[in-house]
């Protein structure tokens, strides 16, 4: 079965997401062992320089700044619960002295380790966040007949977002089956809980009624109706950051300002063929009241 050009582009983005997940898991598993870009690159694959660039773009801080910050967050949690010795905690956290630990802790949390003892609520580390690129969105309305989508689906929550990449990798390997309609790929969402960040996601394509579905594929039927379509111009920035920026802009500004109301039906993102980042585009399709 062929992937199709759009599926290939999304598979590449999924591979980058899977790489990020491997790196994050390795850091958490080996947090209090010697760590560096070289050590992590050797364990997870790729070059140290490549890893460091992608990590900073994704997290908003360098890899080692993130590692030190995570160690301090674990230290802060220990101080809140246990009567730990500060000198021992400093050494366990990778600092050469208690004074160096105290300075770093105070910069990270705005309070000293002594003041953090028995804190009733978790301390929040001051950290940089990746800047979301301002999205360029061109808006139009469409009236469409019913749409049938077929693909692999699963339910996700924040701690399992990294598994979306694996879902797409499995799905695109089977695209190009009899009854597939067009070469565009579609990521559909339903049963969204925007507050909790939970949703059901389908990695799929449009299909005809006579489609012969690969094993494990299911069909989502989207009713006929009116759609708000926003075409997003893409840049070389990481795709997930661009999508986050667009979602924020659409739901926080575009929808409220327009007075449109979303209906209770799946929404989706359409990825053209061939799919590319810099200079390419994708579309956000939202079902709205007629």
Secondary structure as GFF3:
##gff-version 3
##sequence-region A 1 290
A	DSSP	alpha_helix	5	29	.	.	.	ID=ss1
A	DSSP	alpha_helix	37	44	.	.	.	ID=ss2
A	DSSP	alpha_helix	48	59	.	.	.	ID=ss3
A	DSSP	alpha_helix	63	81	.	.	.	ID=ss4
A	DSSP	alpha_helix	86	92	.	.	.	ID=ss5
A	DSSP	alpha_helix	98	109	.	.	.	ID=ss6
A	DSSP	alpha_helix	113	116	.	.	.	ID=ss7
A	DSSP	beta_strand	136	144	.	.	.	ID=ss8
A	DSSP	beta_strand	147	156	.	.	.	ID=ss9
A	DSSP	three_ten_helix	158	160	.	.	.	ID=ss10
A	DSSP	alpha_helix	163	172	.	.	.	ID=ss11
A	DSSP	beta_strand	180	193	.	.	.	ID=ss12
A	DSSP	beta_strand	198	207	.	.	.	ID=ss13
A	DSSP	beta_strand	218	222	.	.	.	ID=ss14
A	DSSP	beta_strand	225	233	.	.	.	ID=ss15
A	DSSP	alpha_helix	239	249	.	.	.	ID=ss16
A	DSSP	pi_helix	250	254	.	.	.	ID=ss17
A	DSSP	alpha_helix	255	258	.	.	.	ID=ss18
A	DSSP	beta_strand	267	271	.	.	.	ID=ss19
A	DSSP	beta_strand	281	288	.	.	.	ID=ss20
###
